[in-house]
Amino acid sequence: MAKQYDTLSNAELLQLAHQALALYPAALQGELSLLCRSENATFLLRAAGKRYALRLHRADYHQKAAIESELRWLEALRETGIVVPQAVLSEAGEAVQTLTLAQGGVRYAVLFHWLDGEMPTTEVDPRAFQQLGRITAQLHRHSKSWQQPAGFQRIIWDHASMVGEQGHWGRWQDAPGLKAQDHAVVAAAIAQAGQDLAAFGKDRDRYGLIHADLRLTNLLLHKGETRVIDFDDCGFGWYLHDLAAAISFVEHHPRAAEWVDNWIRGYEVVAHISDAELALLPTLLIQRRIQLLAWIGSHAETEMAISLGPDWADHSVRLCRRYLESAALPVGA
């Protein structure tokens, strides 16, 4: 299981970012400022009148080969006309920089060309989710036909790695605000989801390389063009997990079912969702929500986790009950 969250201070991260920047050509030496901290730390670089995004990977999550594999997929997507981030090469011609820490160990960094665009939010017209569905279908269509290069490796998103005891994001039991008496309900939902997914299987038409975190916050709209960012969690999972991920953290919102409908409508413009996949949707939605319980348990100090408020875990339990008791989607108020 991966260790969770970065223990380095902002000042230490900035020092590492400068260490990474020193590996790039003189024209890229400029001013660094911290944009956000989540799985990784992302810095804005301003140099020679241009902007760049420097991603500093946290320890114990992705190996260098996995990061290089992510960049290979991005290259292949760009060749098909999908606008995604592009890495900048260092003076040594490397896309992924290896940084040695003073206390031992290494960190990886990638510098990306900046992508302009407006980030839609859940306050926008629900049709924004149609754009999300459309672009996701384009990614899936590419994933299903793309011949992955030799040595390609990315994280596995299956039931055990998402919500199991050794899950990538920690233990759902550690979620702030989750009452001990509600553990049995969550555990029952996990067990039922596990049965559903085992029966569904991992055939190539339903399981493959996915973005795995394609939410509105990872979409940029620019002059009529839809751009996709943050492929850091891309890996192997069920294709329709990308729909569950699309409403991450807001599954309990009163309009969530409408968002799901719009996402499906947009997806169907590009590719077809089978009846078997649609029947599995409640399972994938509840699996994602429980995965996020684990995430906030292991990332409780992040702005995102704090912003969710004190009732988020209670809503999660309510959605687990809905999943266990009815055929309705486990979303909404």
C-alpha positions in Angstrom: 0.0 0.0 0.0 1.3 3.5 -0.9 2.0 5.9 1.9 -0.4 8.8 2.0 0.1 12.5 1.5 3.3 14.4 1.4 5.0 15.2 4.7 7.3 17.9 3.3 6.6 21.5 4.2 5.7 24.0 1.5 9.2 25.5 1.9 10.9 22.1 1.4 8.7 21.5 -1.7 9.7 24.9 -3.1 13.4 24.0 -2.5 12.8 20.8 -4.5 11.0 22.6 -7.2 14.0 24.9 -7.6 16.3 21.8 -7.7 14.1 20.5 -10.6 14.1 23.8 -12.4 17.9 23.9 -12.4 17.9 20.9 -14.8 16.1 22.9 -17.5 17.6 25.3 -20.1 18.4 29.0 -19.2 15.2 30.2 -21.0 13.1 28.3 -18.5 14.7 29.8 -15.4 12.0 32.0 -13.8 9.7 32.5 -10.8 8.0 29.6 -9.1 4.9 29.7 -6.9 2.9 26.9 -5.3 -0.5 26.4 -7.1 -1.9 23.5 -5.1 -1.1 20.4 -3.1 -3.1 17.2 -3.4 -1.5 13.9 -4.4 1.4 16.0 -5.7 2.5 19.6 -5.4 2.0 21.7 -8.5 3.9 24.9 -9.1 3.3 27.7 -11.6 6.5 28.7 -13.4 6.7 32.1 -15.1 9.7 32.4 -17.4 10.4 34.6 -20.4 6.8 35.8 -20.6 5.3 32.2 -20.7 3.7 30.0 -18.1 4.4 26.4 -17.2 3.2 23.9 -14.7 5.8 22.0 -12.6 4.5 18.8 -11.1 6.4 17.5 -8.1 5.5 13.9 -7.4 5.0 12.8 -3.8 7.0 9.8 -2.6 5.7 6.2 -2.6 3.1 6.5 -5.3 4.4 6.2 -8.9 7.7 4.8 -10.1 9.6 6.6 -12.8 8.6 4.1 -15.4 4.9 4.6 -14.6 5.3 8.4 -15.0 7.1 7.9 -18.3 4.2 5.6 -19.4 1.7 8.3 -18.5 3.6 10.7 -20.8 3.6 8.1 -23.6 -0.2 8.0 -23.5 -0.4 11.8 -23.5 1.8 11.8 -26.7 -0.4 9.3 -28.4 -3.5 11.2 -27.5 -2.1 14.4 -28.8 -1.4 12.7 -32.1 -5.2 12.1 -32.4 -6.0 15.8 -31.8 -7.1 15.6 -28.2 -5.6 18.5 -26.3 -3.7 17.3 -23.2 -0.6 18.4 -21.3 2.8 18.2 -23.0 6.0 17.7 -21.1 9.1 19.9 -21.5 12.4 18.2 -21.9 15.4 19.0 -19.6 18.8 20.0 -20.9 19.7 16.3 -20.8 16.6 15.5 -22.9 14.7 13.9 -20.1 10.9 14.3 -19.6 10.9 13.0 -16.0 13.5 14.5 -13.6 15.0 12.5 -10.7 15.7 14.6 -7.6 17.8 13.3 -4.8 16.7 14.4 -1.3 19.2 15.5 1.3 17.9 13.0 3.8 18.0 10.2 1.2 15.5 8.9 -1.3 14.4 10.4 -4.6 11.5 12.5 -6.0 10.3 12.9 -9.6 9.3 16.1 -11.3 7.7 16.9 -14.7 7.5 20.3 -16.3 4.5 20.8 -18.6 3.6 23.5 -21.1 0.7 25.6 -19.7 -2.8 24.9 -21.0 -5.2 27.9 -21.0 -8.8 27.4 -20.3 -11.8 27.9 -18.0 -12.6 25.2 -15.5 -16.3 24.5 -15.3 -17.9 23.9 -11.8 -21.0 22.2 -10.5 -22.7 25.6 -10.5 -22.7 25.6 -14.3 -25.3 24.3 -16.6 -25.6 20.5 -16.2 -24.7 20.2 -19.9 -21.1 20.7 -18.9 -21.3 17.1 -18.0 -22.2 16.3 -21.6 -18.8 17.7 -22.6 -17.2 15.6 -20.0 -18.9 12.5 -21.3 -18.0 13.3 -24.9 -14.3 13.8 -24.2 -14.2 10.7 -21.9 -15.7 8.6 -24.8 -12.9 9.9 -27.1 -10.3 8.8 -24.5 -11.9 5.3 -24.2 -12.1 4.9 -27.9 -8.3 5.7 -28.1 -7.5 3.4 -25.2 -9.3 0.4 -26.7 -7.5 0.7 -30.0 -4.0 1.9 -28.9 -1.1 -0.5 -28.9 0.7 0.2 -25.6 4.5 0.4 -26.0 6.7 -2.3 -24.5 7.3 -1.8 -20.7 4.1 0.3 -20.4 3.0 0.3 -16.7 0.3 2.2 -14.8 -1.5 1.8 -11.5 -4.2 -0.8 -11.2 -7.7 0.4 -10.2 -9.6 -2.8 -9.3 -11.9 -3.5 -6.3 -9.1 -4.5 -3.9 -6.8 -1.6 -4.8 -9.7 0.9 -4.5 -11.6 -0.2 -1.4 -9.7 -3.1 0.1 -7.6 -3.3 3.2 -4.4 -2.5 1.2 -6.1 0.1 -1.0 -3.9 2.7 -2.8 -5.6 5.6 -0.9 -5.6 4.0 2.6 -8.5 2.7 4.8 -12.1 4.0 4.4 -12.5 3.3 8.2 -10.2 6.3 8.9 -12.5 8.8 7.2 -13.2 11.8 9.5 -16.7 11.8 10.8 -17.4 8.2 10.0 -19.2 6.6 13.0 -18.1 3.2 14.2 -21.7 1.9 14.1 -21.8 2.7 10.4 -18.8 0.6 9.5 -21.1 -2.5 8.9 -23.2 -0.7 6.3 -20.1 0.4 4.3 -18.5 -3.1 4.6 -21.8 -4.7 3.3 -21.8 -2.3 0.3 -18.1 -3.2 -0.4 -18.9 -6.9 -0.3 -21.9 -6.5 -2.6 -19.9 -4.4 -5.0 -17.2 -7.0 -5.0 -19.7 -9.7 -6.0 -21.1 -7.5 -8.8 -17.7 -6.7 -10.2 -16.5 -10.3 -10.1 -19.5 -11.3 -12.1 -19.0 -8.4 -14.6 -15.4 -9.3 -15.2 -12.6 -7.5 -17.0 -13.1 -8.2 -20.7 -11.3 -5.7 -23.0 -14.5 -4.0 -24.0 -15.2 -3.0 -20.4 -11.8 -2.7 -18.6 -8.7 -0.9 -19.8 -6.6 2.2 -19.6 -8.7 5.1 -18.1 -8.1 8.6 -16.8 -9.6 7.6 -13.4 -10.1 11.2 -12.2 -11.9 13.0 -15.0 -13.9 15.5 -13.1 -14.9 19.0 -14.1 -11.9 20.3 -12.3 -9.7 18.4 -14.7 -11.4 19.9 -17.8 -10.5 23.2 -19.4 -12.8 24.9 -21.9 -11.0 27.2 -24.3 -12.4 28.9 -27.4 -14.9 26.1 -28.0 -12.2 23.4 -27.4 -12.3 20.8 -24.6 -9.0 20.1 -23.0 -8.1 17.4 -20.4 -5.5 17.7 -17.7 -4.1 15.8 -14.7 -3.5 12.2 -15.9 -1.6 11.5 -12.7 -4.1 8.8 -11.7 -4.5 7.2 -15.1 -4.3 3.5 -15.0 -6.2 0.2 -15.6 -9.8 0.1 -14.5 -13.4 -0.3 -15.6 -14.2 2.2 -18.3 -17.3 3.3 -16.6 -15.4 4.1 -13.5 -14.7 7.4 -15.3 -18.4 8.2 -15.0 -18.3 7.5 -11.2 -15.1 9.7 -11.0 -16.9 12.5 -12.9 -19.1 13.3 -9.8 -16.4 12.6 -7.2 -17.2 14.1 -3.8 -20.6 15.5 -4.9 -22.5 12.2 -5.4 -24.9 13.4 -2.6 -25.7 16.7 -4.4 -29.5 17.0 -5.2 -28.7 17.4 -9.0 -26.2 14.4 -9.2 -28.6 12.1 -11.1 -29.1 14.9 -13.7 -25.3 15.2 -14.0 -25.1 11.4 -14.6 -27.8 11.6 -17.3 -26.0 14.4 -19.1 -22.6 12.6 -18.9 -24.2 9.5 -20.5 -25.9 11.6 -23.2 -22.6 13.2 -24.1 -20.7 9.9 -24.1 -23.3 8.3 -26.4 -22.6 10.9 -29.1 -19.2 9.3 -29.5 -19.4 5.7 -28.3 -22.0 3.3 -27.0 -22.5 2.2 -23.4 -23.7 -1.4 -23.2 -26.7 -2.4 -21.1 -24.4 -4.5 -18.9 -22.3 -1.5 -18.1 -25.3 0.7 -17.3 -26.6 -2.1 -15.0 -23.3 -1.9 -13.2 -23.4 1.8 -12.7 -24.8 1.8 -9.1 -21.9 -0.5 -8.1 -19.2 1.7 -9.7 -20.7 4.9 -8.2 -20.8 3.4 -4.6 -17.3 1.9 -5.1 -15.9 5.4 -6.0 -17.7 7.1 -3.0 -16.1 4.5 -0.6 -12.8 5.0 -2.3 -13.1 8.7 -1.5 -13.9 7.9 2.1 -10.4 6.3 2.2 -8.9 9.3 0.4 -10.2 11.8 2.9 -9.1 9.5 5.7 -5.5 9.6 4.5 -5.6 13.2 3.2 -7.6 14.8 6.1 -5.3 17.8 6.2 -5.8 18.8 2.5 -8.0 21.7 1.6 -10.2 19.4 -0.4 -10.9 17.1 2.5 -11.5 20.0 4.9 -13.9 21.7 2.5 -16.3 18.7 2.5 -17.7 19.6 5.9 -18.8 17.5 8.8 -21.7 15.6 7.2 -19.9 14.2 4.2 -19.3 10.8 5.8 -23.0 10.6 6.9 -24.1 11.2 3.3 -21.7 8.4 2.2 -23.4 6.0 4.6 -26.8 7.0 3.4 -25.8 6.4 -0.2 -24.4 2.9 0.8 -27.8 2.1 2.3 -29.5 3.2 -0.9 -27.2 1.0 -2.9 -28.0 -2.0 -0.7 -31.7 -1.5 -0.5 -32.8 -0.4 -3.9 -32.0 -0.5 -7.6 -31.8 3.3 -7.7 -28.5 5.0 -8.3 -26.7 5.8 -5.0 -26.7 9.5 -5.7 -28.6 12.6 -4.8 -30.1 14.1 -1.6 
